[in-house]
Structures are given as C-alpha cells and as structure tokens.
Amino acid sequence: MTHVVAAALITDQGRVLMQRRTAGRQHAGLWEFPGGKVESGETRELALLREIREELALTLEQRGLNLLASAEDPAAGIAIWLYTCREWQGEAACLDAEELGWFAAGELEMLAMPPLDVPLAQAVKQLLEEAK
C-alpha cells in the first residue's frame, strides 16, 4: 500500500489551496490537494512538512496540522490522509504542479479531481461550512 499525505491549506477567508497536476503524470490536469508519498522511516506529519516545502516552498509547523479525513483505494494500493493547516510561513510557489489556485468551499466540488480527492474535498467543504 502506498501511503500519501496531503494538506488543505486554509486562509482566514476560508479559501483552500489546490494544485493542478502536470502533463505526463497520472491524473494530469486534475486538481488535487498538495502533498505526496510518505517515505520509509517518516511519520505522516513529517512527510507532509517535507512535501509542502518541496512542492510549494512553504514552511508548516507540525503542531498546526490537524488530521481531517482519509480515503483509500485498495485496488490501486493507495491510502491518503488529509490534514488541515491554517498557518504557514512564506508565499506559495508552484514548484511541482501546472498551476495553483485558491478556492472557496463551494468551488471545490466544481473542480475535476482524482477519485480519492473527491471525498477529501467534501470533508473540507463540510468543515468550512460548519465554521460559518
């Protein structure tokens, strides 16, 4: 099973950062939460801190991560954990994607996403709507 972590970076205005996968990759052109694979010997949280630094040039603090949801596809051998984060240092840079975008809760469901990101986006939308 491949273990993957992702972050829902949420602004004070309730907007969420999504990235569009680049051409030549599985699910190219689809929007996803930034993150990546957990490497051998890493905790999920440390993997997420590393992935966000590599993909977005942002620094997160482990204490600012909150596990929100998970999804898995046993047939594909993938499990993904989504954490929320509301504080970071730096400006998001598009280092490993085709494009970045900040989206309101209601806009998330209109984005074309890989299958495992869909229930995660629904969990983020519910979280943001409950916070209103």
Buried (B, 14 or more C-beta within 10 A) or exposed (E): EEBBBBBBBBEEEBBBBBBBBEEEEEBEEBBBBBBBBBEEEBEBBBBBBBBBBEBBBBEBEEEBBEEBBBBBBEEEEBBBBBBBBEEBEEEBEBEBBBEBBBBEBEBBEEBEBBEBBBBBBBBBBEBBEEEE
